[in-house]
């Protein structure tokens, strides 16, 4: 039996049934496999792929079984069907007999022979007849074909139209490349590319920002000593654009009120070249510990990390040159990397909107006259983006919008805002507004 598949099975169940996030579980499982001398190459692809294509895989499984029997089937058993069908349908480099046999052996390790025969029978049925007809209705078809909740499909179509929605979902279902931010205090782009080139790891420049590169050899790059020595960090260029919109300058005092995982705070400190101060606040002590570790790795000693609820931080005073509000959001822009976001049942949009509005009100109190407040999200939802900023500006005449195209390439701006579109720009989706306090 493949231990990779057993680990994948456990993670998929935890994500789809218990609403857990896959990234931490994947790291733990990968470490267990490697410590036991096991290969872990299949693990990431199987977990992320099965979670992403969950709705489609479930739709196919229904077609291959008796509907009432399938409805009564334990969800734990259904996960084995999802895994098996995913391997047969999407892992073209894998032999069909291996996909079926290994999934059946995983079933045998978990259930009785009756379940084993059921799983084997369904997978053999798909092997014989892999052509599946999708629903004819546009919303239902897109939901099943690209594996997204129908409600989200309707939302996307209302904003972007059906054709662009399909482009978006194609992008989100693709496997992401590793994108990194160069530490400009430690090296240059040319030296960095040359260093990894000698190790047969190709990094390419990203036109979005001069400080970002990408590679298809992510695992090898992250295991190189250059990472531990602080020459680069994992970060998407969309997040970098938010920092570049904020424009950290030498000797500034900046506060990052929702700092985890800390990439933006570290990038600000790098751009300030060891001057000024960045105060990074997050209410989760564990995440603050990780931010501190990253600062140590990058040799950044001007970042003060504070484990506290941003809404309780004080003393409140208009004393900061820049305030960054990278607020909690629905995450529509990062669904390529975070497969589970499309299925999470704990997405309470009305509650998120209230929290974002409160964050703007709180953060504004720390901006000095002439200073800037940057509000940002990693979602594509206008309710969390433009509408929030418009509401804030209507209630706070002391602030005015600073047009983003004055600072960022117009390719990544719209109506005065920073806006990146994943399927057009090949980076995460991000939104940001820079607002200046006049008095």
C-alpha positions in Angstrom: 0.0 0.0 0.0 1.2 3.5 -0.9 1.9 5.5 2.3 1.6 8.7 0.2 -2.0 7.9 -0.7 -2.9 7.0 2.9 -1.4 10.4 4.0 -3.3 12.1 1.2 -6.5 10.4 2.2 -6.3 11.7 5.8 -5.5 15.3 4.7 -8.4 15.3 2.1 -10.8 14.1 4.7 -9.6 16.7 7.3 -10.0 19.5 4.7 -13.4 18.6 3.2 -15.0 17.3 6.3 -13.4 19.3 9.1 -12.7 22.6 7.3 -9.0 22.4 8.0 -6.3 24.1 5.8 -4.2 21.7 3.7 -0.8 23.6 3.8 0.1 22.7 7.4 -1.2 19.2 7.1 0.8 18.7 3.9 4.0 19.9 5.6 3.5 17.5 8.5 2.7 14.6 6.3 5.7 15.3 4.0 8.0 15.4 7.0 6.7 12.0 8.2 7.2 10.4 4.8 10.7 11.8 4.4 11.7 10.8 7.9 10.7 7.2 7.1 12.6 7.3 3.8 9.4 7.5 1.8 8.9 9.5 -1.4 6.5 12.4 -1.2 6.3 13.7 -4.8 2.7 12.5 -5.4 1.4 13.8 -2.1 1.0 17.5 -3.0 -0.5 16.9 -6.4 -3.0 14.3 -5.2 -4.1 16.4 -2.2 -4.4 19.7 -3.9 -5.9 18.2 -7.1 -8.5 16.1 -5.4 -9.6 19.0 -3.2 -9.8 21.4 -6.2 -11.8 18.9 -8.4 -14.0 17.6 -5.5 -17.3 18.7 -7.1 -16.5 17.3 -10.5 -15.2 14.0 -9.0 -18.3 13.7 -6.9 -20.5 14.3 -10.0 -18.6 11.5 -11.8 -18.9 9.1 -9.0 -22.7 9.6 -8.9 -22.8 8.6 -12.6 -20.9 5.4 -11.9 -23.1 4.1 -9.1 -26.7 3.6 -8.1 -27.8 7.1 -6.9 -29.5 6.0 -3.7 -26.7 3.7 -2.8 -24.2 6.4 -3.4 -26.2 8.9 -1.3 -26.0 6.5 1.6 -22.3 5.8 1.2 -20.0 7.0 4.0 -18.1 10.2 3.0 -14.8 8.5 4.0 -15.4 5.9 1.3 -16.3 8.6 -1.2 -12.9 10.2 -0.7 -11.3 7.0 -2.0 -13.4 7.2 -5.1 -12.4 10.9 -5.6 -8.7 10.0 -5.2 -8.9 7.1 -7.6 -10.9 9.0 -10.3 -8.6 12.0 -10.0 -5.6 9.8 -10.7 -7.2 8.1 -13.7 -8.5 11.4 -15.1 -5.7 13.9 -14.4 -2.4 12.1 -13.7 -1.6 11.1 -17.3 1.9 10.0 -16.5 0.5 7.3 -14.1 -0.4 3.8 -15.3 -4.1 3.1 -15.0 -3.6 -0.2 -13.3 -1.3 1.5 -10.7 -3.9 4.2 -9.9 -6.6 1.6 -9.4 -4.6 -1.0 -7.5 -3.0 1.5 -5.1 -6.3 3.1 -4.4 -7.9 -0.3 -3.8 -5.0 -1.3 -1.4 -5.6 2.0 0.5 -9.3 1.0 0.8 -8.2 -2.5 2.1 -6.1 -0.9 4.8 -9.0 1.2 6.0 -12.2 -0.8 5.3 -13.6 -4.3 4.9 -13.7 -6.3 1.7 -17.2 -5.2 0.8 -15.9 -1.6 0.5 -12.8 -2.8 -1.3 -14.9 -4.4 -4.0 -17.1 -1.3 -4.2 -14.2 1.0 -4.8 -12.6 -1.4 -7.3 -15.9 -1.7 -9.2 -16.4 2.0 -9.5 -12.9 2.7 -10.6 -13.0 -0.1 -13.2 -16.3 1.4 -14.5 -14.6 4.7 -15.0 -11.7 3.1 -16.7 -14.0 1.4 -19.2 -16.1 4.5 -19.8 -14.3 7.8 -18.9 -16.4 10.1 -21.1 -18.7 12.0 -18.8 -21.5 14.5 -20.0 -21.7 17.7 -18.0 -25.0 19.6 -17.3 -26.2 21.8 -20.2 -27.2 24.8 -18.0 -24.3 27.3 -18.0 -24.0 27.8 -14.3 -24.3 24.0 -13.5 -21.9 23.1 -16.3 -19.2 25.5 -15.1 -19.7 24.5 -11.5 -19.2 20.8 -12.3 -16.6 21.1 -15.1 -14.3 23.4 -13.2 -15.4 22.2 -9.7 -16.7 25.3 -8.0 -19.8 26.0 -5.8 -22.7 27.2 -7.9 -23.2 30.3 -5.8 -19.6 31.3 -6.4 -20.0 30.7 -10.2 -23.1 33.0 -10.2 -21.1 35.7 -8.4 -18.2 35.4 -10.8 -20.5 35.5 -13.9 -22.3 38.6 -12.5 -18.9 40.4 -12.3 -16.9 39.0 -15.2 -19.3 37.2 -17.5 -19.3 33.4 -18.3 -16.3 33.4 -20.7 -14.0 35.2 -18.2 -15.2 33.1 -15.4 -14.1 30.0 -17.3 -10.7 31.5 -17.9 -10.5 32.3 -14.2 -11.3 28.8 -13.1 -8.9 27.3 -15.6 -6.2 29.4 -13.9 -7.2 28.5 -10.4 -7.2 24.8 -11.2 -3.7 24.9 -12.7 -0.7 24.0 -10.5 1.1 27.1 -9.3 4.8 27.8 -9.9 6.9 29.0 -7.0 7.2 32.8 -7.0 9.8 34.4 -4.8 10.9 37.9 -3.6 14.6 38.7 -3.7 16.1 40.2 -0.7 17.7 43.3 -2.2 19.8 43.9 0.9 21.6 40.6 0.4 22.0 40.1 -3.4 21.1 41.2 -6.9 18.8 39.7 -9.5 21.6 38.7 -11.8 23.7 37.2 -9.1 20.7 35.3 -7.8 19.8 33.9 -11.2 23.4 32.9 -11.9 23.8 31.2 -8.5 20.8 29.0 -9.1 21.7 28.5 -12.8 24.9 26.7 -11.6 22.6 24.4 -9.7 20.4 23.7 -12.7 17.5 25.6 -11.1 16.1 28.1 -13.6 14.6 31.4 -12.2 12.9 33.8 -14.5 12.3 37.5 -14.0 8.6 38.6 -13.5 7.7 41.8 -15.4 5.3 42.8 -12.5 8.2 43.8 -10.2 12.0 43.8 -10.5 12.2 42.1 -7.1 10.3 39.0 -8.0 11.2 35.8 -9.9 9.6 32.4 -10.5 10.7 28.8 -11.0 9.2 25.4 -11.8 11.7 23.8 -9.4 10.2 25.0 -6.1 11.1 22.2 -3.8 14.8 22.2 -4.9 15.0 25.9 -4.5 13.5 26.0 -1.0 16.0 23.3 0.1 18.9 25.3 -1.1 21.1 27.0 1.6 20.3 30.4 -0.1 16.8 30.3 1.5 18.0 29.7 5.0 20.6 32.4 4.6 17.9 34.9 3.8 18.6 35.6 0.1 14.9 35.2 -0.8 11.4 34.7 0.5 8.3 33.0 -0.9 5.8 35.7 -1.9 3.6 36.4 -4.8 4.2 39.6 -6.8 0.6 40.7 -6.2 1.4 41.0 -2.5 4.6 42.8 -3.4 2.7 45.4 -5.5 0.6 46.2 -2.4 3.9 47.1 -0.6 5.2 49.0 -3.6 1.9 51.0 -3.7 2.4 51.9 0.0 6.0 53.2 -0.9 8.1 52.5 2.2 10.9 55.1 2.3 14.0 55.4 4.4 13.5 56.2 8.1 9.7 55.9 8.0 7.6 54.6 10.9 5.1 52.0 9.5 2.5 49.9 11.2 1.2 46.6 9.7 -2.0 45.8 11.6 -2.8 42.3 10.3 0.7 41.2 9.6 0.6 37.4 9.4 2.2 35.6 7.6 4.6 38.6 7.6 5.7 38.8 4.0 4.6 42.4 3.5 6.2 43.6 6.7 9.5 42.0 5.7 9.4 43.5 2.2 8.8 46.9 3.7 11.8 46.5 6.0 13.9 45.4 3.1 12.9 48.4 1.0 13.7 50.7 3.9 17.2 49.1 4.0 17.5 48.7 7.7 16.2 52.2 8.7 13.1 53.4 10.4 10.7 50.9 12.0 8.0 48.5 11.0 5.5 47.4 13.7 3.9 44.1 12.8 0.8 43.2 14.7 -1.1 39.9 14.7 -3.2 38.3 17.4 -2.0 34.8 16.8 1.2 34.1 18.9 2.2 31.2 16.7 2.1 33.3 13.6 4.0 36.1 15.3 6.7 33.5 16.2 7.0 32.7 12.5 7.3 36.3 11.5 10.1 36.7 14.0 11.9 33.7 12.6 11.6 35.1 9.1 13.0 38.5 10.2 16.0 36.6 11.8 16.5 34.6 8.6 16.4 37.8 6.5 18.6 39.7 9.0 15.9 42.4 9.5 16.3 44.0 13.0 13.9 46.9 12.4 10.7 44.9 12.6 9.0 44.9 15.9 6.5 42.0 16.1 3.6 42.3 18.6 1.2 39.5 19.4 -2.0 41.5 20.1 -5.4 42.0 18.6 -5.1 44.9 16.2 -8.4 46.4 17.4 -6.9 46.7 20.9 -3.5 48.0 20.0 -2.5 51.3 21.6 -1.8 54.0 22.5 -3.9 55.3 19.6 -2.1 58.3 18.1 -1.7 59.8 14.6 2.0 59.1 14.6 2.7 56.8 11.7 3.9 57.7 8.2 2.2 54.6 6.7 -0.5 52.2 7.9 -1.1 48.9 6.1 -4.4 47.2 6.6 -4.1 43.8 4.8 -7.4 42.7 6.1 -9.0 39.2 6.4 -11.0 38.5 3.3 -12.7 35.8 1.3 -9.5 35.0 -0.6 -11.0 34.7 -4.1 -7.7 35.9 -5.6 -5.5 33.1 -4.1 -7.6 30.0 -5.0 -4.9 28.6 -7.2 -2.7 28.0 -4.1 -5.4 27.5 -1.5 -7.5 24.8 -3.0 -9.9 24.6 0.0 -11.1 28.2 -0.1 -13.8 27.4 -2.6 -15.3 24.8 -0.3 -15.0 26.4 3.1 -18.2 26.6 5.0 -16.9 29.2 7.5 -16.9 32.0 5.0 -19.2 34.5 6.5 -19.1 37.4 4.1 -21.4 39.8 6.1 -19.1 39.3 9.1 -16.0 39.8 7.0 -17.5 43.1 5.7 -18.1 44.3 9.3 -14.5 43.4 10.3 -13.0 45.2 7.3 -15.0 48.3 8.0 -13.9 48.3 11.6 -10.3 47.8 10.5 -10.4 50.9 8.3 -11.9 52.9 11.1 -9.2 51.7 13.6 -6.3 52.0 11.2 -7.2 55.5 10.1 -6.6 56.7 13.7 -2.8 55.9 13.5 -2.1 57.9 10.3 -0.2 61.2 10.7 -1.2 64.2 8.6 0.2 63.8 5.2 0.6 60.1 5.8 -0.9 57.2 4.0 -3.4 54.4 4.8 -3.3 51.4 2.4 -6.2 49.0 2.5 -5.7 45.7 0.8 -7.2 42.3 0.2 -6.4 39.1 -1.7 -10.0 38.8 -3.0 -11.8 39.8 -6.2 -15.1 40.6 -4.5 -16.1 44.2 -5.1 -18.1 44.2 -1.8 -14.8 43.7 0.1 -12.8 46.0 -2.2 -14.2 49.1 -4.0 -17.4 49.3 -1.9 -15.4 49.3 1.4 -13.1 52.1 0.3 -16.0 54.2 -1.2 -17.8 53.8 2.1 -14.8 54.8 4.1 -14.0 57.9 2.0 -17.6 59.1 2.2 -17.4 59.0 6.0 -13.9 60.3 6.3 -13.4 63.6 4.3 -9.9 64.0 5.9 -8.7 61.2 3.6 -8.4 61.2 -0.2 -7.6 58.5 -2.7 -4.1 58.6 -4.2 -4.4 57.2 -7.7 -2.6 53.9 -7.9 -1.4 54.5 -11.5 0.8 57.3 -10.2 2.9 54.7 -8.4 2.2 51.3 -10.1 2.2 50.4 -13.8 -1.3 51.2 -15.2 -1.5 47.6 -16.3 -2.2 46.7 -12.7 -4.6 49.5 -11.8 -8.2 50.3 -12.4 -10.2 53.4 -11.4 -7.4 54.6 -9.1 -7.0 51.2 -7.4 -4.4 48.5 -7.5 -6.1 45.5 -9.0 -4.5 42.3 -10.3 -6.4 39.7 -12.3 -4.9 36.2 -11.9 -5.9 34.7 -15.3 -4.6 37.8 -17.1 -1.5 38.7 -15.1 -0.4 35.2 -14.0 -0.2 36.2 -10.4 -2.5 36.2 -7.4 -5.5 38.5 -7.3 -5.0 41.5 -5.1 -6.8 44.8 -4.5 -5.4 47.9 -2.7 -6.3 51.5 -2.2 -3.9 54.2 -1.0 -5.5 57.0 0.9 -3.7 60.1 2.1 -4.7 62.0 5.3 -4.9 65.6 4.4 -5.2 67.0 7.9 
